[in-house]
Amino acid sequence: MEALLYTAALLREEFSGLEVLHLQETEHDVHEGRLHLGRSAVVRLVAWNPR
């Protein structure tokens, strides 16, 4: 299943034509219902197309 997860490096490569303004990998505790609890890996990307 790890092959399905996004990483900062993968996003930087996939969006290489854009100017990356913010790229961050973090972990957060999520509480989204009784069956979706615990630590979650999060990748945040904010990018801009200067064209």
ABEGO torsion letter per residue (X at the ends): XAAABBBAAAAAAAAAABBBABBBBBBBBBBAEAABBEBBBBBBBBBBBAX
